[in-house]
Amino acid sequence: MKGDTPQDNLDKREVGERIRLLRVKMGLTQEQLAKEMSERLGKKYTPNMISLYENGQELSEDEFELYYA
């Protein structure tokens, strides 16, 4: 995301929490989600990356926009 305002951080945390809730609802571990995303999206994802996403720390602008598409 461009900038690092409190609003940007809130949005990232909000998206991260939604990712976590969906993952838990689907009954997946972070490792399982990382594997599934890697296979489907053709990009290497790790459980650590999933953790960072869920904590709103590492969402790229493209990933953030993809979530809201």
FITI-616993 format. One record per residue (C-alpha): residue in one letter; chain; y, x, z. Coordinates in Angstrom, 3 decimals. Layout:
N
- vodo vopa py px pz
- a A Y X Z
...
***
This chain:
69
- vodo vopa py px pz
- m A 0.000 0.000 0.000
- k A 3.507 1.112 -0.638
- g A 5.437 1.836 2.502
- d A 4.084 1.767 5.973
- t A 5.975 -1.078 7.585
- p A 4.615 -3.143 10.470
- q A 4.055 -5.979 7.972
- d A 1.952 -3.711 5.717
- n A -0.154 -2.687 8.714
- l A -0.594 -6.289 9.842
- d A -1.764 -7.266 6.371
- k A -4.244 -4.383 6.277
- r A -5.577 -5.264 9.723
- e A -5.858 -8.910 8.703
- v A -7.809 -8.008 5.570
- g A -9.979 -5.619 7.571
- e A -10.818 -8.297 10.112
- r A -11.746 -10.704 7.326
- i A -13.990 -8.064 5.757
- r A -15.705 -7.534 9.118
- l A -16.155 -11.262 9.717
- l A -17.657 -11.775 6.249
- r A -19.968 -8.785 6.683
- v A -21.209 -10.091 10.037
- k A -21.586 -13.622 8.642
- m A -23.755 -12.219 5.821
- g A -25.865 -10.403 8.424
- l A -25.133 -6.926 7.029
- t A -24.594 -3.663 8.841
- q A -21.801 -1.372 7.704
- e A -24.462 0.836 6.137
- q A -25.953 -2.068 4.195
- l A -22.526 -3.209 2.986
- a A -21.638 0.326 1.900
- k A -24.867 0.556 -0.107
- e A -24.325 -2.857 -1.702
- m A -20.728 -2.063 -2.634
- s A -21.730 1.322 -4.066
- e A -24.370 -0.288 -6.269
- r A -22.199 -3.169 -7.434
- l A -18.914 -1.347 -7.908
- g A -20.174 2.015 -9.150
- k A -18.169 3.945 -6.567
- k A -19.512 5.784 -3.512
- y A -18.887 3.873 -0.278
- t A -20.042 5.078 3.135
- p A -20.443 3.293 6.474
- n A -17.485 5.335 7.721
- m A -15.339 3.986 4.878
- i A -16.377 0.424 5.756
- s A -15.355 1.069 9.358
- l A -11.971 2.357 8.234
- y A -11.493 -0.680 5.982
- e A -12.420 -3.047 8.796
- n A -9.866 -1.357 11.020
- g A -7.177 -1.666 8.342
- q A -6.820 2.084 7.983
- e A -7.982 2.962 4.481
- l A -7.416 0.053 2.120
- s A -6.069 1.376 -1.150
- e A -3.591 -0.753 -3.055
- d A -6.277 -1.585 -5.645
- e A -8.790 -2.636 -2.978
- f A -6.144 -4.644 -1.151
- e A -5.191 -6.456 -4.364
- l A -8.860 -6.998 -5.257
- y A -9.382 -8.752 -1.925
- y A -6.571 -11.212 -2.699
- a A -7.595 -11.751 -6.362
***
